């Protein structure tokens, strides 16, 4: 009687850790995308490539399933949003969507004033 409850508790803790890890990966991928896009020679494409590379280095679809990366760069700010889902231990269980965003000011050359 106690064994199933203990197993459910263990699986719940592991599932929570997987969800937290996927959220952390999405957050840091968004930071990587915003930083790459905000560089003086950066673009939306370099931001998306930086986030995709970060996610793939940390496990790709096994960590953040169905991830999408949206990067926008204006004259002053670069914004990146990474969304996806955590992998589920229970087949068919849909966990809440993870969405993390980051912003960074765009680097620009400013002439010095004599």
N, CA, C and O atoms as CSV, one atom per row, in Angstrom:
chain,resi,resn,atom,element,x,y,z
A,1,UNK,N,N,0.818,-1.190,0.000
A,1,UNK,CA,C,0.000,0.000,0.000
A,1,UNK,C,C,0.870,1.264,0.000
A,1,UNK,O,O,0.532,2.251,-0.655
A,2,UNK,N,N,1.957,1.233,0.714
A,2,UNK,CA,C,2.826,2.398,0.794
A,2,UNK,C,C,3.732,2.483,-0.438
A,2,UNK,O,O,4.084,3.580,-0.872
A,3,UNK,N,N,4.106,1.344,-0.998
A,3,UNK,CA,C,5.017,1.314,-2.140
A,3,UNK,C,C,4.519,2.145,-3.323
A,3,UNK,O,O,5.299,2.933,-3.859
A,4,UNK,N,N,3.255,2.013,-3.763
A,4,UNK,CA,C,2.796,2.845,-4.875
A,4,UNK,C,C,2.840,4.342,-4.552
A,4,UNK,O,O,3.153,5.153,-5.423
A,5,UNK,N,N,2.535,4.703,-3.327
A,5,UNK,CA,C,2.584,6.116,-2.951
A,5,UNK,C,C,4.018,6.642,-2.983
A,5,UNK,O,O,4.256,7.766,-3.423
A,6,UNK,N,N,4.959,5.844,-2.526
A,6,UNK,CA,C,6.367,6.246,-2.549
A,6,UNK,C,C,6.853,6.364,-3.990
A,6,UNK,O,O,7.578,7.301,-4.325
A,7,UNK,N,N,6.462,5.429,-4.835
A,7,UNK,CA,C,6.856,5.500,-6.247
A,7,UNK,C,C,6.268,6.733,-6.929
A,7,UNK,O,O,6.946,7.385,-7.723
A,8,UNK,N,N,5.014,7.055,-6.623
A,8,UNK,CA,C,4.395,8.265,-7.188
A,8,UNK,C,C,5.144,9.511,-6.713
A,8,UNK,O,O,5.349,10.445,-7.488
A,9,UNK,N,N,5.543,9.527,-5.466
A,9,UNK,CA,C,6.291,10.656,-4.925
A,9,UNK,C,C,7.645,10.792,-5.613
A,9,UNK,O,O,8.057,11.897,-5.965
A,10,UNK,N,N,8.332,9.680,-5.803
A,10,UNK,CA,C,9.635,9.703,-6.473
A,10,UNK,C,C,9.490,10.192,-7.915
A,10,UNK,O,O,10.261,11.042,-8.361
A,11,UNK,N,N,8.504,9.660,-8.649
A,11,UNK,CA,C,8.290,10.104,-10.027
A,11,UNK,C,C,7.890,11.580,-10.076
A,11,UNK,O,O,8.283,12.297,-10.996
A,12,UNK,N,N,7.120,12.031,-9.103
A,12,UNK,CA,C,6.731,13.446,-9.050
A,12,UNK,C,C,7.930,14.354,-8.844
A,12,UNK,O,O,8.029,15.405,-9.476
A,13,UNK,N,N,8.845,13.958,-7.963
A,13,UNK,CA,C,10.054,14.749,-7.727
A,13,UNK,C,C,10.926,14.772,-8.982
A,13,UNK,O,O,11.442,15.824,-9.361
A,14,UNK,N,N,11.091,13.627,-9.621
A,14,UNK,CA,C,11.905,13.570,-10.846
A,14,UNK,C,C,11.264,14.403,-11.951
A,14,UNK,O,O,11.969,15.115,-12.666
A,15,UNK,N,N,9.942,14.328,-12.105
A,15,UNK,CA,C,9.252,15.111,-13.131
A,15,UNK,C,C,9.404,16.608,-12.848
A,15,UNK,O,O,9.609,17.396,-13.772
A,16,UNK,N,N,9.306,16.996,-11.592
A,16,UNK,CA,C,9.504,18.399,-11.232
A,16,UNK,C,C,10.910,18.875,-11.557
A,16,UNK,O,O,11.092,19.996,-12.030
A,17,UNK,N,N,11.905,18.031,-11.307
A,17,UNK,CA,C,13.285,18.387,-11.628
A,17,UNK,C,C,13.486,18.519,-13.137
A,17,UNK,O,O,14.185,19.424,-13.592
A,18,UNK,N,N,12.876,17.622,-13.914
A,18,UNK,CA,C,12.975,17.715,-15.377
A,18,UNK,C,C,12.331,19.000,-15.890
A,18,UNK,O,O,12.858,19.645,-16.797
A,19,UNK,N,N,11.188,19.370,-15.308
A,19,UNK,CA,C,10.503,20.594,-15.726
A,19,UNK,C,C,11.351,21.823,-15.380
A,19,UNK,O,O,11.485,22.739,-16.192
A,20,UNK,N,N,11.916,21.837,-14.180
A,20,UNK,CA,C,12.760,22.961,-13.769
A,20,UNK,C,C,13.992,23.054,-14.671
A,20,UNK,O,O,14.382,24.152,-15.070
A,21,UNK,N,N,14.604,21.923,-14.995
A,21,UNK,CA,C,15.784,21.924,-15.856
A,21,UNK,C,C,15.435,22.448,-17.256
A,21,UNK,O,O,16.190,23.237,-17.825
A,22,UNK,N,N,14.310,22.019,-17.807
A,22,UNK,CA,C,13.892,22.503,-19.128
A,22,UNK,C,C,13.631,24.006,-19.093
A,22,UNK,O,O,13.965,24.712,-20.044
A,23,UNK,N,N,13.043,24.497,-18.016
A,23,UNK,CA,C,12.799,25.934,-17.867
A,23,UNK,C,C,14.120,26.696,-17.794
A,23,UNK,O,O,14.258,27.772,-18.376
A,24,UNK,N,N,15.080,26.134,-17.080
A,24,UNK,CA,C,16.400,26.765,-16.958
A,24,UNK,C,C,17.120,26.782,-18.303
A,24,UNK,O,O,17.754,27.778,-18.652
A,25,UNK,N,N,17.029,25.699,-19.055
A,25,UNK,CA,C,17.643,25.649,-20.393
A,25,UNK,C,C,17.009,26.696,-21.299
A,25,UNK,O,O,17.723,27.382,-22.031
A,26,UNK,N,N,15.689,26.835,-21.268
A,26,UNK,CA,C,15.001,27.827,-22.093
A,26,UNK,C,C,15.427,29.239,-21.710
A,26,UNK,O,O,15.637,30.080,-22.584
A,27,UNK,N,N,15.558,29.508,-20.402
A,27,UNK,CA,C,15.954,30.836,-19.945
A,27,UNK,C,C,17.358,31.190,-20.432
A,27,UNK,O,O,17.584,32.287,-20.945
A,28,UNK,N,N,18.297,30.258,-20.270
A,28,UNK,CA,C,19.667,30.542,-20.680
A,28,UNK,C,C,19.818,30.578,-22.201
A,28,UNK,O,O,20.670,31.303,-22.715
A,29,UNK,N,N,19.016,29.817,-22.918
A,29,UNK,CA,C,19.033,29.899,-24.383
A,29,UNK,C,C,18.514,31.263,-24.839
A,29,UNK,O,O,19.029,31.827,-25.804
A,30,UNK,N,N,17.498,31.796,-24.154
A,30,UNK,CA,C,16.988,33.128,-24.482
A,30,UNK,C,C,18.053,34.187,-24.212
A,30,UNK,O,O,18.208,35.120,-25.000
A,31,UNK,N,N,18.793,34.053,-23.101
A,31,UNK,CA,C,19.886,34.988,-22.821
A,31,UNK,C,C,20.962,34.905,-23.903
A,31,UNK,O,O,21.470,35.932,-24.354
A,32,UNK,N,N,21.308,33.694,-24.316
A,32,UNK,CA,C,22.322,33.515,-25.356
A,32,UNK,C,C,21.868,34.146,-26.671
A,32,UNK,O,O,22.663,34.777,-27.366
A,33,UNK,N,N,20.597,33.976,-27.008
A,33,UNK,CA,C,20.065,34.558,-28.248
A,33,UNK,C,C,20.052,36.076,-28.181
A,33,UNK,O,O,20.440,36.741,-29.141
A,34,UNK,N,N,19.611,36.629,-27.060
A,34,UNK,CA,C,19.561,38.090,-26.925
A,34,UNK,C,C,20.962,38.687,-26.970
A,34,UNK,O,O,21.171,39.729,-27.592
A,35,UNK,N,N,21.923,38.037,-26.316
A,35,UNK,CA,C,23.294,38.550,-26.334
A,35,UNK,C,C,23.914,38.479,-27.723
A,35,UNK,O,O,24.601,39.412,-28.139
A,36,UNK,N,N,23.684,37.398,-28.439
A,36,UNK,CA,C,24.237,37.265,-29.791
A,36,UNK,C,C,23.586,38.267,-30.743
A,36,UNK,O,O,24.263,38.849,-31.590
A,37,UNK,N,N,22.290,38.467,-30.608
A,37,UNK,CA,C,21.586,39.402,-31.495
A,37,UNK,C,C,21.924,40.849,-31.167
A,37,UNK,O,O,21.838,41.713,-32.039
A,38,UNK,N,N,22.304,41.126,-29.934
A,38,UNK,CA,C,22.581,42.511,-29.545
A,38,UNK,C,C,24.001,42.958,-29.864
A,38,UNK,O,O,24.321,44.138,-29.720
A,39,UNK,N,N,24.852,42.039,-30.293
A,39,UNK,CA,C,26.223,42.395,-30.648
A,39,UNK,C,C,26.223,43.373,-31.814
A,39,UNK,O,O,25.272,43.421,-32.595
A,40,UNK,N,N,27.278,44.139,-31.925
A,40,UNK,CA,C,27.363,45.161,-32.976
A,40,UNK,C,C,27.162,44.556,-34.364
A,40,UNK,O,O,26.511,45.163,-35.215
A,41,UNK,N,N,27.707,43.384,-34.593
A,41,UNK,CA,C,27.552,42.719,-35.890
A,41,UNK,C,C,26.484,41.628,-35.839
A,41,UNK,O,O,26.368,40.837,-36.776
A,42,UNK,N,N,25.706,41.575,-34.763
A,42,UNK,CA,C,24.693,40.542,-34.599
A,42,UNK,C,C,23.447,40.787,-35.425
A,42,UNK,O,O,23.247,41.869,-35.978
A,43,UNK,N,N,22.616,39.763,-35.495
A,43,UNK,CA,C,21.351,39.850,-36.211
A,43,UNK,C,C,20.369,38.872,-35.573
A,43,UNK,O,O,20.717,38.135,-34.650
A,44,UNK,N,N,19.149,38.877,-36.074
A,44,UNK,CA,C,18.157,37.924,-35.571
A,44,UNK,C,C,18.606,36.493,-35.848
A,44,UNK,O,O,18.403,35.601,-35.025
A,45,UNK,N,N,19.208,36.283,-36.995
A,45,UNK,CA,C,19.684,34.946,-37.366
A,45,UNK,C,C,20.788,34.442,-36.451
A,45,UNK,O,O,20.792,33.271,-36.072
A,46,UNK,N,N,21.733,35.323,-36.087
A,46,UNK,CA,C,22.794,34.885,-35.179
A,46,UNK,C,C,22.229,34.592,-33.788
A,46,UNK,O,O,22.726,33.707,-33.092
A,47,UNK,N,N,21.215,35.316,-33.391
A,47,UNK,CA,C,20.562,35.040,-32.107
A,47,UNK,C,C,19.873,33.687,-32.110
A,47,UNK,O,O,19.997,32.920,-31.155
A,48,UNK,N,N,19.143,33.392,-33.190
A,48,UNK,CA,C,18.471,32.095,-33.290
A,48,UNK,C,C,19.484,30.953,-33.333
A,48,UNK,O,O,19.269,29.903,-32.728
A,49,UNK,N,N,20.582,31.161,-34.046
A,49,UNK,CA,C,21.615,30.126,-34.128
A,49,UNK,C,C,22.266,29.891,-32.765
A,49,UNK,O,O,22.557,28.750,-32.407
A,50,UNK,N,N,22.494,30.959,-32.008
A,50,UNK,CA,C,23.102,30.822,-30.684
A,50,UNK,C,C,22.189,30.050,-29.737
A,50,UNK,O,O,22.653,29.192,-28.987
A,51,UNK,N,N,20.896,30.352,-29.767
A,51,UNK,CA,C,19.950,29.640,-28.900
A,51,UNK,C,C,19.822,28.179,-29.313
A,51,UNK,O,O,19.798,27.297,-28.455
A,52,UNK,N,N,19.741,27.912,-30.605
A,52,UNK,CA,C,19.626,26.528,-31.084
A,52,UNK,C,C,20.865,25.724,-30.711
A,52,UNK,O,O,20.757,24.561,-30.321
A,53,UNK,N,N,22.034,26.333,-30.826
A,53,UNK,CA,C,23.270,25.663,-30.458
A,53,UNK,C,C,23.298,25.366,-28.961
A,53,UNK,O,O,23.708,24.280,-28.551
A,54,UNK,N,N,22.865,26.323,-28.146
A,54,UNK,CA,C,22.835,26.129,-26.694
A,54,UNK,C,C,21.906,24.981,-26.318
A,54,UNK,O,O,22.258,24.130,-25.501
A,55,UNK,N,N,20.722,24.962,-26.915
A,55,UNK,CA,C,19.751,23.906,-26.600
A,55,UNK,C,C,20.280,22.539,-27.038
A,55,UNK,O,O,20.136,21.558,-26.309
A,56,UNK,N,N,20.887,22.470,-28.219
A,56,UNK,CA,C,21.389,21.178,-28.704
A,56,UNK,C,C,22.560,20.682,-27.858
A,56,UNK,O,O,22.712,19.473,-27.681
A,57,UNK,N,N,23.383,21.576,-27.338
A,57,UNK,CA,C,24.500,21.167,-26.484
A,57,UNK,C,C,24.016,20.569,-25.172
A,57,UNK,O,O,24.707,19.744,-24.574
A,58,UNK,N,N,22.831,20.979,-24.719
A,58,UNK,CA,C,22.314,20.489,-23.449
A,58,UNK,C,C,21.275,19.384,-23.600
A,58,UNK,O,O,20.578,19.063,-22.638
A,59,UNK,N,N,21.161,18.803,-24.773
A,59,UNK,CA,C,20.288,17.650,-24.929
A,59,UNK,C,C,19.204,17.799,-25.967
A,59,UNK,O,O,18.539,16.814,-26.291
A,60,UNK,N,N,18.995,18.979,-26.500
A,60,UNK,CA,C,18.028,19.183,-27.569
A,60,UNK,C,C,16.619,18.780,-27.194
A,60,UNK,O,O,16.086,19.224,-26.177
A,61,UNK,N,N,16.013,17.935,-28.021
A,61,UNK,CA,C,14.621,17.507,-27.840
A,61,UNK,C,C,14.424,16.651,-26.598
A,61,UNK,O,O,13.302,16.528,-26.107
A,62,UNK,N,N,15.493,16.058,-26.085
A,62,UNK,CA,C,15.363,15.237,-24.869
A,62,UNK,C,C,15.169,16.111,-23.636
A,62,UNK,O,O,14.722,15.625,-22.597
A,63,UNK,N,N,15.502,17.398,-23.740
A,63,UNK,CA,C,15.353,18.314,-22.605
A,63,UNK,C,C,14.194,19.272,-22.832
A,63,UNK,O,O,13.328,19.418,-21.970
A,64,UNK,N,N,14.173,19.925,-23.987
A,64,UNK,CA,C,13.162,20.932,-24.307
A,64,UNK,C,C,12.498,20.542,-25.624
A,64,UNK,O,O,12.964,20.913,-26.702
A,65,UNK,N,N,11.421,19.799,-25.522
A,65,UNK,CA,C,10.758,19.248,-26.701
A,65,UNK,C,C,9.976,20.321,-27.447
A,65,UNK,O,O,9.330,21.171,-26.834
A,66,UNK,N,N,10.039,20.276,-28.759
A,66,UNK,CA,C,9.269,21.197,-29.602
A,66,UNK,C,C,9.641,22.648,-29.395
A,66,UNK,O,O,8.778,23.525,-29.437
A,67,UNK,N,N,10.912,22.907,-29.175
A,67,UNK,CA,C,11.326,24.278,-28.871
A,67,UNK,C,C,11.233,25.180,-30.096
A,67,UNK,O,O,11.542,24.776,-31.217
A,68,UNK,N,N,10.801,26.404,-29.848
A,68,UNK,CA,C,10.783,27.447,-30.877
A,68,UNK,C,C,11.541,28.649,-30.335
A,68,UNK,O,O,11.502,28.946,-29.141
A,69,UNK,N,N,12.227,29.330,-31.237
A,69,UNK,CA,C,13.052,30.475,-30.871
A,69,UNK,C,C,12.603,31.664,-31.700
A,69,UNK,O,O,12.605,31.611,-32.930
A,70,UNK,N,N,12.219,32.739,-31.022
A,70,UNK,CA,C,11.824,33.966,-31.708
A,70,UNK,C,C,12.760,35.084,-31.255
A,70,UNK,O,O,12.896,35.350,-30.061
A,71,UNK,N,N,13.400,35.733,-32.224
A,71,UNK,CA,C,14.334,36.813,-31.919
A,71,UNK,C,C,13.905,38.049,-32.693
A,71,UNK,O,O,13.625,37.978,-33.890
A,72,UNK,N,N,13.856,39.177,-32.005
A,72,UNK,CA,C,13.548,40.460,-32.641
A,72,UNK,C,C,14.628,41.458,-32.258
A,72,UNK,O,O,15.054,41.522,-31.105
A,73,UNK,N,N,15.062,42.231,-33.233
A,73,UNK,CA,C,16.104,43.227,-32.982
A,73,UNK,C,C,15.653,44.560,-33.550
A,73,UNK,O,O,15.345,44.671,-34.737
A,74,UNK,N,N,15.617,45.568,-32.693
A,74,UNK,CA,C,15.317,46.923,-33.132
A,74,UNK,C,C,16.619,47.721,-33.079
A,74,UNK,O,O,17.691,47.150,-32.875
A,75,UNK,N,N,16.530,49.006,-33.257
A,75,UNK,CA,C,17.727,49.846,-33.209
A,75,UNK,C,C,18.312,49.917,-31.796
A,75,UNK,O,O,19.502,50.184,-31.628
A,76,UNK,N,N,17.478,49.679,-30.783
A,76,UNK,CA,C,17.948,49.841,-29.412
A,76,UNK,C,C,17.962,48.557,-28.583
A,76,UNK,O,O,18.790,48.428,-27.680
A,77,UNK,N,N,17.069,47.606,-28.863
A,77,UNK,CA,C,16.959,46.406,-28.035
A,77,UNK,C,C,16.883,45.145,-28.894
A,77,UNK,O,O,16.347,45.147,-30.002
A,78,UNK,N,N,17.440,44.073,-28.337
A,78,UNK,CA,C,17.290,42.734,-28.923
A,78,UNK,C,C,16.502,41.901,-27.919
A,78,UNK,O,O,16.851,41.841,-26.740
A,79,UNK,N,N,15.451,41.267,-28.391
A,79,UNK,CA,C,14.588,40.463,-27.532
A,79,UNK,C,C,14.522,39.048,-28.084
A,79,UNK,O,O,14.388,38.840,-29.289
A,80,UNK,N,N,14.617,38.083,-27.184
A,80,UNK,CA,C,14.538,36.669,-27.586
A,80,UNK,C,C,13.550,35.950,-26.683
A,80,UNK,O,O,13.513,36.178,-25.473
A,81,UNK,N,N,12.750,35.078,-27.287
A,81,UNK,CA,C,11.807,34.251,-26.540
A,81,UNK,C,C,11.986,32.805,-26.982
A,81,UNK,O,O,11.965,32.500,-28.174
A,82,UNK,N,N,12.160,31.925,-26.011
A,82,UNK,CA,C,12.306,30.493,-26.274
A,82,UNK,C,C,11.142,29.784,-25.606
A,82,UNK,O,O,10.890,29.976,-24.416
A,83,UNK,N,N,10.430,28.964,-26.372
A,83,UNK,CA,C,9.305,28.202,-25.826
A,83,UNK,C,C,9.500,26.727,-26.142
A,83,UNK,O,O,10.181,26.365,-27.101
A,84,UNK,N,N,8.896,25.896,-25.329
A,84,UNK,CA,C,8.969,24.459,-25.528
A,84,UNK,C,C,8.286,23.743,-24.382
A,84,UNK,O,O,7.673,24.371,-23.518
A,85,UNK,N,N,8.394,22.444,-24.379
A,85,UNK,CA,C,7.782,21.626,-23.327
A,85,UNK,C,C,8.836,20.721,-22.703
A,85,UNK,O,O,9.768,20.265,-23.365
A,86,UNK,N,N,8.661,20.479,-21.425
A,86,UNK,CA,C,9.516,19.540,-20.724
A,86,UNK,C,C,9.132,18.121,-21.121
A,86,UNK,O,O,7.971,17.837,-21.417
A,87,UNK,N,N,10.106,17.253,-21.123
A,87,UNK,CA,C,9.852,15.851,-21.401
A,87,UNK,C,C,9.071,15.260,-20.231
A,87,UNK,O,O,9.364,15.558,-19.073
A,88,UNK,N,N,8.081,14.425,-20.530
A,88,UNK,CA,C,7.231,13.835,-19.511
A,88,UNK,C,C,7.609,12.379,-19.265
A,88,UNK,O,O,7.897,11.630,-20.198
A,89,UNK,N,N,7.603,11.997,-17.996
A,89,UNK,CA,C,7.853,10.592,-17.655
A,89,UNK,C,C,6.637,9.722,-17.916
A,89,UNK,O,O,6.759,8.514,-18.118
A,90,UNK,N,N,5.454,10.344,-17.909
A,90,UNK,CA,C,4.203,9.618,-18.116
A,90,UNK,C,C,3.777,9.815,-19.572
A,90,UNK,O,O,3.517,10.947,-19.978
A,91,UNK,N,N,3.699,8.750,-20.365
A,91,UNK,CA,C,3.297,8.894,-21.761
A,91,UNK,C,C,1.912,9.536,-21.874
A,91,UNK,O,O,0.970,9.146,-21.184
A,92,UNK,N,N,1.813,10.527,-22.759
A,92,UNK,CA,C,0.539,11.194,-22.988
A,92,UNK,C,C,0.264,12.366,-22.064
A,92,UNK,O,O,-0.700,13.100,-22.282
A,93,UNK,N,N,1.078,12.561,-21.042
A,93,UNK,CA,C,0.879,13.672,-20.109
A,93,UNK,C,C,1.435,14.954,-20.725
A,93,UNK,O,O,2.622,15.032,-21.042
A,94,UNK,N,N,0.572,15.958,-20.892
A,94,UNK,CA,C,0.992,17.256,-21.437
A,94,UNK,C,C,1.306,18.192,-20.280
A,94,UNK,O,O,0.418,18.554,-19.509
A,95,UNK,N,N,2.549,18.576,-20.162
A,95,UNK,CA,C,2.949,19.529,-19.134
A,95,UNK,C,C,2.758,20.944,-19.656
A,95,UNK,O,O,2.689,21.148,-20.868
A,96,UNK,N,N,2.671,21.930,-18.759
A,96,UNK,CA,C,2.494,23.312,-19.212
A,96,UNK,C,C,3.638,23.771,-20.113
A,96,UNK,O,O,4.780,23.334,-19.967
A,97,UNK,N,N,3.312,24.646,-21.033
A,97,UNK,CA,C,4.294,25.203,-21.959
A,97,UNK,C,C,5.285,26.076,-21.197
A,97,UNK,O,O,4.895,26.855,-20.328
A,98,UNK,N,N,6.541,25.944,-21.523
A,98,UNK,CA,C,7.593,26.768,-20.925
A,98,UNK,C,C,7.902,27.885,-21.900
A,98,UNK,O,O,8.119,27.633,-23.086
A,99,UNK,N,N,7.925,29.119,-21.414
A,99,UNK,CA,C,8.259,30.274,-22.240
A,99,UNK,C,C,9.156,31.202,-21.435
A,99,UNK,O,O,8.776,31.673,-20.363
A,100,UNK,N,N,10.343,31.459,-21.957
A,100,UNK,CA,C,11.307,32.329,-21.285
A,100,UNK,C,C,11.770,33.397,-22.270
A,100,UNK,O,O,11.991,33.115,-23.448
A,101,UNK,N,N,11.916,34.635,-21.773
A,101,UNK,CA,C,12.332,35.755,-22.611
A,101,UNK,C,C,13.530,36.459,-22.000
A,101,UNK,O,O,13.762,36.399,-20.793
A,102,UNK,N,N,14.284,37.126,-22.858
A,102,UNK,CA,C,15.434,37.916,-22.412
A,102,UNK,C,C,15.590,39.108,-23.352
A,102,UNK,O,O,15.241,39.038,-24.530
A,103,UNK,N,N,16.121,40.201,-22.806
A,103,UNK,CA,C,16.383,41.399,-23.589
A,103,UNK,C,C,17.814,41.851,-23.352
A,103,UNK,O,O,18.391,41.597,-22.294
A,104,UNK,N,N,18.379,42.519,-24.343
A,104,UNK,CA,C,19.712,43.097,-24.209
A,104,UNK,C,C,19.777,44.346,-25.084
A,104,UNK,O,O,19.232,44.360,-26.188
A,105,UNK,N,N,20.438,45.390,-24.597
A,105,UNK,CA,C,20.582,46.585,-25.432
A,105,UNK,C,C,21.529,46.306,-26.594
A,105,UNK,O,O,22.532,45.610,-26.435
A,106,UNK,N,N,21.206,46.850,-27.757
A,106,UNK,CA,C,22.023,46.647,-28.951
A,106,UNK,C,C,23.277,47.503,-28.843
A,106,UNK,O,O,23.215,48.693,-28.532
A,107,UNK,N,N,24.418,46.869,-29.106
A,107,UNK,CA,C,25.676,47.597,-29.094
A,107,UNK,C,C,25.725,48.506,-30.312
A,107,UNK,O,O,25.319,48.125,-31.410
A,108,UNK,N,N,26.220,49.693,-30.099
A,108,UNK,CA,C,26.348,50.614,-31.232
A,108,UNK,C,C,27.571,51.502,-31.004
A,108,UNK,O,O,28.001,51.749,-29.878
A,109,UNK,N,N,28.090,51.953,-32.103
A,109,UNK,CA,C,29.261,52.817,-32.042
A,109,UNK,C,C,28.814,54.242,-31.806
A,109,UNK,O,O,27.950,54.762,-32.512
A,110,UNK,N,N,29.409,54.868,-30.806
A,110,UNK,CA,C,29.102,56.263,-30.489
A,110,UNK,C,C,30.415,57.021,-30.560
A,110,UNK,O,O,31.362,56.699,-29.844
A,111,UNK,N,N,30.475,58.044,-31.434
A,111,UNK,CA,C,31.736,58.787,-31.553
A,111,UNK,C,C,32.027,59.540,-30.246
A,111,UNK,O,O,31.123,60.038,-29.575
A,112,UNK,N,N,33.307,59.602,-29.917
A,112,UNK,CA,C,33.697,60.332,-28.699
A,112,UNK,C,C,33.628,61.826,-28.964
A,112,UNK,O,O,33.898,62.295,-30.070
A,113,UNK,N,N,33.268,62.540,-27.951
A,113,UNK,CA,C,33.148,63.997,-28.052
A,113,UNK,C,C,34.464,64.603,-27.549
A,113,UNK,O,O,34.888,64.324,-26.428
A,114,UNK,N,N,35.113,65.440,-28.387
A,114,UNK,CA,C,36.404,66.021,-27.962
A,114,UNK,C,C,36.243,67.046,-26.864
A,114,UNK,O,O,37.231,67.619,-26.404
